[in-house]
Amino acid sequence: MAATDSWNDPERCPFCGEALASPGAGFVDHTAENPDCATKFETWRDRVDGDVRGGWGG
């Protein structure tokens, strides 16, 4: 995560702190354009997958 252990600003990437064009699609676009953030997002998803009943769909 960028500066803290929690993501409290959906307008910024939680991994690098860069401003996002929008909280949803902007984050997806950001990770597509930033391999380091994409890798960190995949690591995060792998870690929480077992916490979400039925697996992570998003």
C-alpha positions as CSV (number, residue, x, y, z in Angstrom):
1,M,0.0,0.0,0.0
2,A,1.1,3.5,-0.6
3,A,1.4,5.3,2.7
4,T,-0.8,3.3,5.1
5,D,-2.1,-0.2,5.6
6,S,-5.6,0.8,4.7
7,W,-7.1,2.3,1.5
8,N,-9.1,5.3,2.6
9,D,-9.1,7.4,-0.6
10,P,-10.9,5.7,-3.6
11,E,-9.6,8.6,-5.8
12,R,-6.0,7.4,-5.4
13,C,-4.2,4.1,-6.1
14,P,-3.7,2.3,-2.8
15,F,-0.4,0.9,-4.1
16,C,1.4,4.0,-5.4
17,G,-0.8,6.9,-4.3
18,E,-1.3,8.2,-7.9
19,A,-4.6,10.0,-8.6
20,L,-7.2,7.9,-10.4
21,A,-9.5,9.1,-13.2
22,S,-12.4,7.4,-11.3
23,P,-12.6,5.0,-8.4
24,G,-13.8,2.0,-10.4
25,A,-12.8,2.0,-14.1
26,G,-10.0,4.4,-13.4
27,F,-8.4,1.9,-11.0
28,V,-8.7,-0.9,-13.6
29,D,-7.2,1.4,-16.3
30,H,-4.4,2.4,-13.9
31,T,-3.4,-1.2,-13.1
32,A,-3.5,-2.0,-16.9
33,E,-1.0,0.8,-17.4
34,N,1.2,0.3,-14.4
35,P,2.6,-3.3,-14.1
36,D,3.9,-2.7,-10.5
37,C,0.5,-1.7,-9.3
38,A,-1.1,-4.6,-11.2
39,T,1.3,-7.1,-9.5
40,K,0.6,-5.6,-6.1
41,F,-3.2,-5.8,-6.8
42,E,-2.9,-9.5,-7.8
43,T,-0.9,-10.2,-4.6
44,W,-3.6,-8.5,-2.6
45,R,-6.4,-10.4,-4.4
46,D,-4.6,-13.7,-3.8
47,R,-4.4,-12.9,-0.1
48,V,-8.1,-12.0,0.4
49,D,-9.6,-14.6,-2.0
50,G,-10.1,-17.1,0.8
51,D,-11.8,-14.4,2.9
52,V,-14.5,-13.9,0.4
53,R,-17.2,-16.6,0.3
54,G,-17.3,-18.1,-3.1
55,G,-14.0,-16.5,-4.1
56,W,-13.2,-13.1,-5.4
57,G,-15.2,-12.1,-8.5
58,G,-14.0,-8.5,-9.0
